Amino acid sequence: MKKILFLLLILFTAALHKESVAQSNGGTLLDEVVAVIGKNFILQSDIENQYMQLRMQGSIDGSEPTMKCRILENMLFEKLMLHQADIDSVQVTPEQVNSELDRRMRYFIGQFGSQEKLEKFYDKSVVEFKAELSQVITEQLKIQEVQRTITETTQVTPSEVKKFFKSLPKDSIPLMGSIVQVAQIVKKPPISFQERFEVQERLRKLRERIEKGESFEALAVLYSEDPGSAKQGGDIGLHGRGELYPEFEAIAFKMQPGDLSEIVETEAGFHIIQGIERRGEFVRVRHILIRPKVSPVELAEARVFLDSIATLIRNDSITFDEAVVEFSTDPNKNSEGLLINDYTGSVDWPVDELDPKVFFVIDKIKVGEISAPVLMEDEKGEEAYRLLTLKKRTEPHRANLEEDYDAIQNWALQNKRQEVIKKWIEYNAKKTYIKISDNYSDCEYEQIWN
């Protein structure tokens, strides 16, 4: 099956806007069944909802009739999978459904800016949304499970990868940007007991000032070290379970409006928290964060230490890889100190995805060279120094099997999965009752549906 030429909108989104379609038709939604697949059916309103969303997103790629035909065909595929899910007795748990509902509600609340704005816009509560959309999400999860089982055993052999690559027209072979591999040796001084004590003392004094009547919001603006919330008076907005640090969340979900916490320690630092509101499965609080910091003296000592290690490596007294194992305080030291791309799980980095602070260092050195010690902040925002080395660099080029095998292998796998899905549709469509309205008989479908 050819790659779908547009992104199918989440059914959840379409459901949210169903009333808008009705309003655009003078308050009356003229509806009809346009397709039946087994015991499942597709309504004209389903197609109109998704078409409207594509227009709102600026994702229209073709005329209105063409786009609606594409929407219908994708729905036919989904309903065919849902039909198979019924045959296979695919089950999803209430916990799975609730988790997915929570995730999507958090996304839409984030888009509107607050839960109140979302509820006001649609004149419905989050609880009402969840009740109405529970069945939609249940069906989506079943469809995902069927689609997973269709392709879960699909693999490609090296010969298939080569055959796929040779089949690509030369002018369609992608241009690959520069790829690099970067390794580091990190020296992070420990936070002293004295520093931790002083930070807690500062928060205790701030807490006392709040208890005596000073504004939490004003003190958060002045003293909080959370850049995302300080300007909002420490307000972090609505959050569901699992989105906050466990220690922070355990306190936040117990708080009533106006409650003031004791000092709470998380990976980010030390906090005091004040409750704002609790709405069902969401909580809203404000906080003041202060992070313990490494002393300037110890930080300077770390720089000098790494400078001496760099000299040893340059003099061939020790290899970079050996120095990583022996001296680095980074958790990735067991992976030769290589920076891992969290998005792909690979050690290969397109240069435009690197942290700019890393890029500007490695861009000035050759493969095998070592940088001077450079200041960094770890994932907790704590300062350290590191040495960087460039392990590999490829120049921009047309994709080839020697340098880009992993990427080509993934393309070949996706192509094979599409072929597997195409065959699955061909086989299952023949043995399933499918009826499509004459209004869509002129569509140029990619599959034979009836």
N, C-alpha and C positions, 0 to 999 in steps of 0.2 A: 504494500500500500504506500502510495506517495505520502510524503510528509504533509500533514495538515497545514494549509497556508495561513492559518490564523490561530490565535490563542483562544481556545474555548474558555469563556468566562465561567467562573465558579458558580454552580447552581445557586449557591447561597446568595451571591450578589444579585442574581436575576430575581430571586424570590423577594429580596428586599425592595425591589423596584417594581413589583407587579402592580401595585396600586397606581404608580405613575403612568403605566401603560393605559390603565383603565381611564384615568383622567384625560389622557391625550385623545381618547376616543369618546369624549363628551360624557365621561362618567359611566359608560356602558361598554363592557369588554365583549365584543363579538367574538365568539370562540367556536372552534370546531375541531374534531379529531382529524389530523392530517396523516397519521400513520399508526398502525397497530403491529406490534411485534410480540408474538405469543399472547400473554395476558396483559402486556404493557402497552401503553399508547402515548402518542405525542400530540400535544395540542398546538393550535396555531399561536396561542398566547405564549407558549414556551419559546417558540421561534422569535416572536416579536420582542419578547423580553430580552433575549440575548442579542438580537440585532440592535436594539436600542442601546444596550450597554457598549457594544462595539463602537457605535457612533459617538457615544459620550467619551470613550477613551481615544477616539481618533484612530481606530484600528481597522477601518473599512479598507478592504483591498479588492475592489471590483464593484460591479453594479449591485443594486439592492437585490434583484432576483438571484444573481450569482451567489451573493453572500448568504442569502436565506437557504439556498440549496446546500451550501457547505455546512451551515449550522444544522440543517435537517440530517445530513448524512452522518455527521459526528454524533448526533443524538441517536440515530439508528444503531450505530456501533455500540453506544453506551447501553441502550435498551436491550440489545442482543446479549451483551455481557450480563446485564441484570437478569435476563431470562435464564442464562446459564447458571447464574448464582442460585436461582430458585431450584433448578434441576439438581445442582450439587449440594444443596442445603447449606450454603455458605452462611455462617453466623457471625455477627459482630456483637460485642458486649455493650451494655449500657455505659460502662466506664470508657470504652473507646469512643462512643458517640459523644458523651459529655466532654471528654478531653478535646475532641475536634471542635465541638461547638465553642468551648471556652477559647480555644486558640483563635478561631475566626472572629469571635466577638471582640477579643482584644485587638485584633488587627483593625476592625472597622471602628472601634472606639478611638483607636489611635489616629485613624484617618479623619474623624470628625473633631478630634481634639479632646473630647470628654464624653463620658457616658450620658450626661445630661443632654448634650447637643444631639447625640444620636437618637435618644428617646424622644426628644422634642420634635426632631425633623420628621420621624415616622409616627409619632403619637402612639408609641408602644414601648413597653418596658423590655429590658433584656430578658426577663423571665418569659414574657409572651413570645419574643422572637425565638427563644430556644424551644418552646413548646410547639410552635408552628413549623420549625425547621428540623426538628428531630428526625422525621421520616426522610427528608431530603438527604441529610447527612448519613443516615443509615444506608440508604441506597448507594451513595457515593463510595462509602467504605467497602461495600460488597463489590462494586464495580472495580475498585482498585485491587481487591484481592484476586478477582478473576483475571484481570489483566496481568497481575504478577505471576500467576500460575501458568499463563499462556507462554511466557517467555523466560521463566526462571531457569530452565535447563539449557537455554540457547547459549552457545559458545562459538568462538571462531578459532580456527587453527592458523598457524603461521602461513600456510599456503593460501588459505582463504583471504587473509589480510593482504598478501601480495597480489592475489587475483583482483581483489576489490580495488586496490590502488591503481593497478594497471588499467582497470576499466574506466577510470576517471578521465574525462577529456582534459587535455593539457591546460586549456585556458580556464578550467574550473578548479584546478588544484589550488587550495588556499595558500595565501601568503602568511608564513609564520613569522611572528615577531621574535626579537631576541629573547632567548631563554637563559637564565643563569641559575647556578647553584652556589649558595653562600653558606659558610660555616662561621661559627663564633666561639670565642672563649670568654666567658662572663665571670667577672669578679664583683660579687655583691656583698658589701659589708653587712653584718648583722645589725639589727636595730637594738640599741642599748636599752637596758632596763631603765636607766635614768630618763631616756627620751620617752619611753612608754608611760612612765609615771607622770612626767610633766604634761603630756597630752591629756591624760585622764584628769589631772588637776585643773587644766584649762576648761575642760568640759564640765567639771563639777561646779566651777565658779559661774559658768554660763547658765547652768541649770538652776543655781541659786538665784541668779538675777531674774530668770523667767518666773520662778516661784514667787518672787517678790513683786511681780507685776509687769516686768519689761516684756516687750513684744518678741515672741519667738521668731516671727518673720523678719523683724529688723535685725536681730542678732544673727540669723542665718545669712542674710545678705552681707553682713560685715565679716563674719568669721567662718562660714562653712567652706570647705575645700572641695565640695562637689560642684563642678562647673555646670552640670546639667540642671541643678535645682536651686542653687544659691540665689540666682536673680529672681526666682519665683518665691522667695521667702522660705526655701527649703521644701516646697511642695513637690512631691515626686509624681503626682497624678494617680489615677486608678491602676491598680495592679491585681492580677489573679495569683492564685497559689502557684509556686514553682518559678516565679519570675524574679524573686528577690533572694538575697543571701539567706540561707536557712535560719541563722541566728536572728537576723533582722525580721524575717517573716514571722517567726514564732512569737515575737513581741507585737508586731504590727497588727496581726489578726486578732489579738486579744484586747486591743485598745478601744476605748470609747472616745467620742469627740472631746477634745480638751485634755485627755490623759497625757501625762508626761512620764516617759520611761526613765529608768536608771541608765547608766552608761552601758552600751552594747558594743561588743567587739565583733567585727567581721573581717574577711580578707581585705576589705577596702580600708579599714582603719577603725576608729572609735566613733560612735554615734550617740546622740540623744534624739529621741523620737517623740513627736506629739501627734495624737490621733486627730483626724479631721472628720472622716465619715466611714461607715461600713455599709456597702450595698450588696447584699446577698453574698456572692462568691468573690466580690471585689472589695479592696480596701484602699483607702487614700490617707496618707500621712505626710507630715513634713519632718525633716531631720536636719541636724547640723553634724557634719562630718569633719573630723580632724585626723589627718594621717601622720603617724610617727615617721620621722625622717632620719636618714643616715646622717651622722655628723660630718661636717665638711672635712675635718681632719682625717677620718677613716676613709672618706671618699677619695681624698687626695692620695692616701696610702695605697688604695686599690689601683689608682692610675699608675703610680710608680711601679707597683708590683707587676702589672700587665706589660708595662714598658720593658721591664727586665726579661719577661717571658718572650716577648717579641724578639728581643736581641738574641736570646738562646736559639730560637727557631731560625732566625736569619743566619746564624753561625753554624747551623746544622748540628747543634748540640742536642736537640730534641726535635721531633717532628711535630707538626701542628696537631695531628690526630692524637699523638701521645700526650701533648699538653692539654688537650681537651679533657681526656680521661683523668689526668692527674690534678688539674688545677681549676677547671670550670665549675661554677656553682649553678649552672643552668640545668634544668631537668632534662634537656635534650642531649646531654653530654654522652649518653649511651647510643645516640644516633650520629656519632662523629661530629656533634655540634652543628649539624646541618639545620638550617631554618626550614620548617615544614609549613607548607601552604595549607592552612586549615580548611580552605574551601575544597581543595582537590585531594588532600592527604599526600601530596607529592612533594619532593624536594626540588622539583623544577618550578621556577618562577618566571612568568612573563614579567619583563622589567616594569611594565606599567602597573603591576599589582604589588610591587615591593613597597614597603614603608619608605617614603621619600628620604628619611634620615639614613636608611641603609643604602638606597640607590645612589645618593650623592657621594657616599664613601667609596662604594665598589666601582662606580663609574670612572674613578680616577686611577684605579689599579689594574694590573694585568692578572691573568690567571696564575695562581700560585703565590702571588704577592700578599703581604700582610699589611693591614692598616695600622696607623698609630692608635692608641687607646682612645675610644670615643665614648662620650657620655650617653647613657640610655635610660629609659624608664621601662620597667617590666610591666606585666599585665596588671599588677596591683598599683601601678603608679609610683613604685619605689625606685630610687636612683641607683645606678650601678655603672661600671665601665665594662667595655668589651673590646676585644680584638676581632676584626672581620677579615676573612680571606675569601677570595673568589676561586671556587673550585672548578667552575665550568661557565663558559659563555658561548652561545651560538649567535651568529649574525642573522639579521632578517633574510629570509629565503623562502622559496617555494617548498612546500612540504615534501619530504623524501623519507624513504624507509630507514635510512641509516640514522638520521637525527631525530625523527619524529614518529618512531614506530608506535609508541604508546598512544599518541593522539590518533594515528591512522587505525590502530587496532580498535579504538573506541568507536570511530566512525563506521568501521566495518561491522562491529557488533550491533550498533543501532540499525544499520541497514538490514542486517540479517533478522533482527527482531521485527522490523517492519514487514519483512517477507513472511515471517512466521504468523504474524497477526493477519496478514492478507489471506493466507491459506486457511487460517482458523475461521475467518469471516466467510470465505467461499464455502467451506464445509458446513458450517452451522446455519448459514442463511438458507441453504437448500432444504434443510430438515425442520425449519421453523416457519410457522405461519407468519407471513409478512404482507401487509396490505398498505399501499401508499396512495394518498388522495390524487385524483387526476390533476389537481391544481399544481402538483409537483412532478408531473409526468415528463416535462420537458427538461428536467435537470440533467446535467452531465455528471453522473455519479462516477466515482472511482471504482465502486464495487457493483455487482449485480445483486439487487435487493429483492426483486420479485419478477 
